[in-house]
């Protein structure tokens, strides 16, 4: 059939646009289909989310020309991380793995809207990409020869490969016949920024207090993002607080480690759902980003894994296109599936286990997590492996 484009990418979020950037120098044509209007993609609004980036993700963003579009004064260093359990003062401490890399630390934090903006800016001048805004996908027909993507306005696009990058709730993934394992945690996430009088020393703090979890993500030395996770039926206990009461409850949970705290940004709330596609490809199609793996935020690997999927699939397609080979060959897509599955399966299920362990309030669970913290703290090889996982997800 006559193709309108070699590849249709569904979703103009960070993963979909990073995938486009991975093929900026490739002899393939791409059409991005995005349900939102251009204004929402070109000028994304602050949504409360701060994205943790590994060094490998930074290198990929630099290679794709995305990193340079992020305002330098809004790239925040993550030097090390600490974990607190319940009311205990005992700390599980993850320092930067290499004492000689003090300037780099564990990684970085960048606000989600800045990553989206930078990704859009990088793609906006890319010659081999068209973006069609304001169009949802009504259906996807797949065959050995390619795919036909039917949009909600009745128009259709013919292509060799469809790549779904339309969130963990991907409608396109479902229409392509790719199933997923879901984990609805029954919890709600509240995110907001606070200023504080004592320096955070660029250290992230995870407080697994009974009944709720508090994460402190360091931004400027006296500015942090607070992430409170609580059972959804109790979400009002956070959302209904006045700014003054919210400040007080956060200070108390932190035992005043950051001194006086002041609420400075609007609160944004999200449901907590994890998802892992049962496979990452089908006939003439693939899934990337959150459509492939939507992580619980506790390990902060969501965008890192989404970027990894774009890197792996993009490299395989680029090599095939340059060699004049089929960019949607089952063997190629299977290689992508294997490479991305090898890392994501372990991280996804391991993260869910950790979350379950550290949020359960039964006496055996409390004893077990205290033991886990001490073992991790006192066995250097274990701590090293965890630190390496925090700072680097292989893109090779």
C-alpha positions as CSV (number, residue, x, y, z in Angstrom):
1,X,0.0,0.0,0.0
2,X,1.1,3.6,-0.5
3,X,2.3,5.0,2.8
4,X,1.6,8.5,4.2
5,X,4.6,8.1,6.5
6,X,7.0,5.3,7.5
7,X,6.0,5.7,11.2
8,X,3.0,7.0,13.1
9,X,3.7,8.0,16.7
10,X,0.7,8.3,18.9
11,X,1.3,10.8,21.6
12,X,3.5,14.0,21.6
13,X,4.6,13.5,25.2
14,X,8.3,13.4,26.3
15,X,8.8,9.7,25.3
16,X,7.1,10.0,21.9
17,X,9.1,13.2,21.0
18,X,12.4,11.6,22.3
19,X,11.7,8.7,19.9
20,X,11.3,11.2,17.1
21,X,14.6,12.9,18.1
22,X,16.3,9.5,18.0
23,X,15.5,9.4,14.3
24,X,16.3,13.0,13.5
25,X,19.1,12.0,11.1
26,X,17.4,8.8,9.8
27,X,15.9,8.4,6.3
28,X,12.4,7.8,7.8
29,X,9.3,10.0,7.8
30,X,7.1,10.3,10.8
31,X,3.7,11.6,11.7
32,X,2.9,12.3,15.3
33,X,-0.8,12.1,16.3
34,X,-1.7,14.1,19.4
35,X,-5.1,14.5,21.0
36,X,-4.3,17.8,22.7
37,X,-4.2,21.1,20.8
38,X,-0.8,22.6,19.9
39,X,-0.9,25.2,22.6
40,X,-0.9,22.5,25.3
41,X,2.2,20.8,23.8
42,X,4.1,23.9,22.7
43,X,3.6,25.8,26.0
44,X,2.9,23.1,28.7
45,X,1.8,24.3,32.1
46,X,3.5,23.5,35.4
47,X,1.9,20.3,36.7
48,X,3.7,19.7,40.0
49,X,5.7,16.8,38.9
50,X,9.5,16.8,39.2
51,X,11.3,14.2,37.1
52,X,14.4,12.4,38.4
53,X,17.0,11.9,35.7
54,X,19.9,9.5,35.7
55,X,23.2,10.3,34.1
56,X,22.4,8.0,31.2
57,X,19.2,9.9,30.6
58,X,21.1,13.2,30.6
59,X,23.5,11.8,28.0
60,X,20.6,10.6,25.8
61,X,18.8,14.0,26.1
62,X,22.1,15.8,25.1
63,X,22.5,13.5,22.1
64,X,18.9,14.2,21.0
65,X,19.3,18.0,21.4
66,X,16.8,18.2,24.2
67,X,19.0,19.0,27.2
68,X,20.1,22.3,25.8
69,X,16.5,23.5,25.6
70,X,16.0,23.1,29.4
71,X,16.7,26.3,31.4
72,X,20.0,25.8,33.1
73,X,18.8,27.4,36.3
74,X,15.9,24.9,36.5
75,X,18.1,21.8,36.4
76,X,18.5,20.7,40.0
77,X,21.3,18.4,41.3
78,X,20.5,15.3,43.3
79,X,23.6,14.6,45.5
80,X,22.4,11.7,47.6
81,X,19.3,10.1,49.1
82,X,18.1,9.0,52.5
83,X,15.2,6.7,53.6
84,X,13.4,6.8,56.9
85,X,11.0,4.2,58.3
86,X,8.2,5.0,60.6
87,X,9.1,6.9,63.7
88,X,12.7,5.6,63.8
89,X,15.6,7.9,63.4
90,X,17.6,5.2,61.6
91,X,18.6,6.2,58.1
92,X,19.2,4.2,55.0
93,X,21.7,6.4,53.2
94,X,22.6,6.3,49.5
95,X,25.5,8.6,48.8
96,X,26.8,9.3,45.3
97,X,28.5,6.1,44.2
98,X,31.8,7.7,43.2
99,X,33.4,10.2,45.6
100,X,35.3,11.7,42.7
101,X,32.1,12.8,41.0
102,X,30.9,15.3,43.6
103,X,29.6,17.7,41.0
104,X,27.4,15.1,39.3
105,X,25.9,13.3,42.4
106,X,23.2,10.7,41.9
107,X,21.4,12.6,39.1
108,X,19.1,15.6,38.5
109,X,15.6,16.8,38.9
110,X,13.8,18.7,36.2
111,X,10.1,19.8,36.3
112,X,8.0,17.7,33.9
113,X,6.7,20.8,32.0
114,X,10.3,21.8,31.3
115,X,11.1,18.4,29.8
116,X,7.9,18.6,27.7
117,X,8.8,22.1,26.5
118,X,12.4,21.1,25.7
119,X,11.2,18.0,23.8
120,X,8.8,20.1,21.8
121,X,11.4,22.7,21.0
122,X,13.8,20.1,19.8
123,X,11.3,18.4,17.5
124,X,9.6,21.6,16.2
125,X,12.4,22.2,13.6
126,X,12.9,18.5,12.7
127,X,12.4,18.0,8.9
128,X,11.2,14.4,9.0
129,X,8.4,14.9,11.5
130,X,4.8,16.2,11.1
131,X,2.6,16.7,14.2
132,X,-1.2,16.5,13.8
133,X,-2.8,18.2,16.9
134,X,-6.3,17.8,18.2
135,X,-6.8,14.2,16.8
136,X,-7.5,11.1,18.8
137,X,-7.1,7.6,17.5
138,X,-10.4,5.7,16.8
139,X,-8.9,2.5,15.5
140,X,-5.7,0.7,14.4
141,X,-5.7,-2.0,11.7
142,X,-2.5,-4.1,11.5
143,X,-1.1,-6.4,8.9
144,X,2.2,-7.8,7.8
145,X,2.6,-5.0,5.3
146,X,1.9,-2.2,7.7
147,X,-0.9,-0.4,9.5
148,X,-3.8,2.0,9.0
149,X,-4.5,4.4,11.8
150,X,-8.0,5.8,11.8
151,X,-8.5,9.1,13.6
152,X,-11.6,10.2,15.4
153,X,-12.5,12.6,12.6
154,X,-12.7,9.7,10.2
155,X,-9.5,10.4,8.3
156,X,-6.8,7.7,8.2
157,X,-3.0,7.4,7.9
158,X,-1.2,4.5,6.3
159,X,2.3,3.6,7.7
160,X,4.7,0.8,8.1
161,X,4.9,1.0,11.9
162,X,2.7,2.4,14.6
163,X,4.4,3.4,17.9
164,X,2.1,4.0,20.9
165,X,3.3,6.6,23.3
166,X,0.0,7.8,24.7
167,X,0.4,7.3,28.5
168,X,0.0,4.3,30.8
169,X,-3.7,4.5,30.1
170,X,-3.0,4.0,26.4
171,X,-6.0,3.5,24.2
172,X,-3.8,2.7,21.3
173,X,-2.1,-0.1,23.1
174,X,-5.4,-1.7,23.7
175,X,-6.5,-1.3,20.0
176,X,-3.3,-2.9,18.9
177,X,-4.1,-6.0,20.9
178,X,-1.3,-5.6,23.5
179,X,-2.4,-6.5,27.0
180,X,-0.9,-5.1,30.2
181,X,-0.5,-6.0,33.9
182,X,-2.2,-3.3,36.0
183,X,-1.6,-2.4,39.6
184,X,-4.0,0.1,41.1
185,X,-2.4,0.9,44.4
186,X,-5.6,2.5,45.7
187,X,-3.5,5.5,46.7
188,X,-3.4,9.2,45.8
189,X,-0.4,11.4,45.3
190,X,-0.3,15.0,46.3
191,X,2.6,17.1,45.0
192,X,3.5,20.7,45.9
193,X,6.5,22.9,46.4
194,X,7.8,24.3,49.7
195,X,10.5,26.7,50.8
196,X,12.5,25.9,53.9
197,X,15.0,27.6,56.2
198,X,17.6,24.8,56.5
199,X,19.5,23.7,53.4
200,X,18.4,20.4,51.9
201,X,22.0,19.8,50.8
202,X,20.6,18.5,47.5
203,X,19.5,15.3,49.4
204,X,16.3,13.5,48.7
205,X,14.4,12.1,51.7
206,X,11.9,9.3,51.6
207,X,9.8,9.0,54.8
208,X,7.7,5.8,55.0
209,X,5.6,7.0,57.9
210,X,2.7,4.8,59.0
211,X,-0.4,5.8,57.0
212,X,1.3,8.0,54.5
213,X,4.6,8.4,52.6
214,X,6.4,11.7,52.2
215,X,9.2,12.2,49.6
216,X,11.3,15.4,49.7
217,X,12.8,16.2,46.3
218,X,15.6,18.8,46.6
219,X,15.4,21.6,44.0
220,X,17.2,24.8,45.0
221,X,19.1,24.6,48.3
222,X,16.1,26.1,50.2
223,X,13.3,24.8,47.9
224,X,11.9,21.3,47.6
225,X,9.0,19.4,46.0
226,X,6.9,17.5,48.5
227,X,5.2,14.3,47.4
228,X,2.7,12.9,49.8
229,X,1.1,9.5,49.1
230,X,-1.9,8.3,51.1
231,X,-4.8,5.8,50.7
232,X,-7.3,7.4,48.4
233,X,-10.2,7.2,50.9
234,X,-8.0,9.4,53.2
235,X,-6.8,11.8,50.4
236,X,-8.9,14.6,51.9
237,X,-6.7,14.6,55.0
238,X,-4.1,16.3,52.9
239,X,-6.1,18.1,50.2
240,X,-8.4,19.8,52.8
241,X,-5.6,21.2,54.9
242,X,-5.0,25.0,54.9
243,X,-1.5,26.1,53.8
244,X,-0.6,26.7,57.4
245,X,-1.8,23.3,58.6
246,X,0.0,21.6,55.6
247,X,3.2,23.3,56.5
248,X,2.9,22.1,60.1
249,X,2.2,18.5,59.2
250,X,5.1,18.3,56.8
251,X,7.5,19.9,59.3
252,X,6.4,17.4,62.0
253,X,6.7,14.4,59.7
254,X,10.3,15.6,58.9
255,X,11.0,16.2,62.6
256,X,11.9,19.8,61.5
257,X,15.0,18.6,59.6
258,X,14.5,21.4,57.1
259,X,13.5,24.1,59.7
260,X,10.6,26.4,59.0
261,X,8.7,25.5,55.8
262,X,6.4,27.6,53.6
263,X,3.9,26.4,51.0
264,X,4.7,28.2,47.7
265,X,3.0,26.4,44.9
266,X,-0.4,25.0,44.1
267,X,-1.1,21.4,45.1
268,X,-1.7,18.9,42.3
269,X,-3.2,15.4,42.8
270,X,-2.8,12.2,40.8
271,X,-4.2,8.6,41.2
272,X,-1.4,6.1,41.8
273,X,-1.5,3.3,39.1
274,X,1.3,1.1,37.8
275,X,1.3,-0.7,34.5
276,X,3.5,-3.0,32.5
277,X,2.7,-4.2,29.0
278,X,2.8,-7.9,28.6
279,X,4.9,-7.4,25.6
280,X,6.3,-4.3,23.8
281,X,5.4,-5.1,20.2
282,X,2.9,-6.7,17.9
283,X,2.5,-7.0,14.1
284,X,3.7,-3.7,12.7
285,X,3.5,-2.0,16.0
286,X,5.3,-1.2,19.3
287,X,4.8,0.6,22.6
288,X,7.2,2.9,24.3
289,X,7.2,5.3,27.3
290,X,4.4,4.9,29.9
291,X,2.4,2.9,27.3
292,X,5.1,0.3,27.8
293,X,5.9,0.7,31.5
294,X,4.2,3.1,33.9
295,X,6.1,3.1,37.2
296,X,5.3,3.8,40.8
297,X,7.2,7.1,41.5
298,X,9.1,5.8,44.5
299,X,12.1,4.7,42.5
300,X,11.8,7.8,40.2
301,X,12.5,5.8,37.1
302,X,9.4,6.6,35.0
303,X,10.9,9.0,32.5
304,X,14.3,7.2,32.5
305,X,12.6,4.0,31.4
306,X,10.5,5.8,28.9
307,X,13.6,7.4,27.4
308,X,15.4,4.1,27.4
309,X,12.6,2.6,25.3
310,X,12.9,5.4,22.8
311,X,16.6,5.0,22.6
312,X,16.5,1.2,22.1
313,X,13.7,1.2,19.5
314,X,15.1,4.3,17.7
315,X,18.6,2.8,17.3
316,X,17.3,-0.5,15.9
317,X,15.0,1.4,13.4
318,X,17.8,3.8,12.4
319,X,20.2,0.9,11.7
320,X,17.6,-0.9,9.6
321,X,16.6,2.2,7.6
322,X,20.1,3.0,6.8
323,X,20.7,-0.5,5.6
324,X,17.5,-0.5,3.5
325,X,15.9,-3.1,5.6
326,X,12.3,-3.4,6.9
327,X,11.9,-1.1,9.9
328,X,9.0,-3.1,11.3
329,X,10.4,-6.6,10.7
330,X,9.3,-9.0,13.5
331,X,12.9,-9.8,14.3
332,X,13.7,-6.2,14.8
333,X,10.7,-5.5,17.0
334,X,11.4,-8.7,19.0
335,X,15.0,-7.5,19.7
336,X,13.5,-4.3,21.1
337,X,11.1,-6.3,23.2
338,X,13.8,-8.5,24.7
339,X,16.2,-5.6,25.4
340,X,13.7,-3.4,27.1
341,X,11.9,-6.2,28.9
342,X,15.2,-7.4,30.5
343,X,15.5,-4.3,32.6
344,X,11.9,-3.2,33.1
345,X,10.4,-6.4,34.4
346,X,12.8,-6.6,37.4
347,X,12.5,-2.9,38.2
348,X,8.7,-2.8,37.9
349,X,8.0,-5.9,40.1
350,X,10.9,-5.0,42.5
351,X,9.5,-1.6,42.9
352,X,6.0,-2.9,43.6
353,X,7.4,-5.3,46.2
354,X,9.3,-2.5,48.0
355,X,6.2,-0.3,48.0
356,X,4.1,-3.1,49.4
357,X,6.7,-3.8,52.1
358,X,7.2,-0.2,53.1
359,X,3.6,0.7,53.2
360,X,2.2,-2.4,55.0
361,X,1.6,-1.8,58.7
362,X,1.5,-5.4,60.0
363,X,4.1,-6.2,62.7
364,X,6.0,-8.8,60.4
365,X,6.2,-6.2,57.6
366,X,7.6,-3.6,60.0
367,X,10.3,-6.0,61.3
368,X,11.2,-7.1,57.8
369,X,11.7,-3.6,56.4
370,X,13.9,-2.6,59.4
371,X,16.0,-5.7,58.6
372,X,16.1,-4.7,54.9
373,X,17.3,-1.2,55.8
374,X,20.1,-2.4,58.0
375,X,21.3,-5.1,55.6
376,X,21.3,-2.5,52.7
377,X,23.1,0.0,54.9
378,X,25.8,-2.3,56.2
379,X,26.6,-4.5,53.1
380,X,28.6,-2.3,50.7
381,X,28.0,-4.5,47.7
382,X,24.2,-4.3,48.1
383,X,24.3,-0.6,48.6
384,X,26.5,-0.1,45.6
385,X,24.2,-2.1,43.4
386,X,21.2,-0.1,44.5
387,X,23.0,3.2,44.0
388,X,24.1,2.1,40.5
389,X,20.5,1.3,39.7
390,X,19.4,4.7,41.0
391,X,22.0,6.6,38.8
392,X,22.1,4.6,35.6
393,X,19.8,2.6,33.4
394,X,21.6,1.1,30.5
395,X,20.6,2.4,27.1
396,X,22.9,0.1,25.2
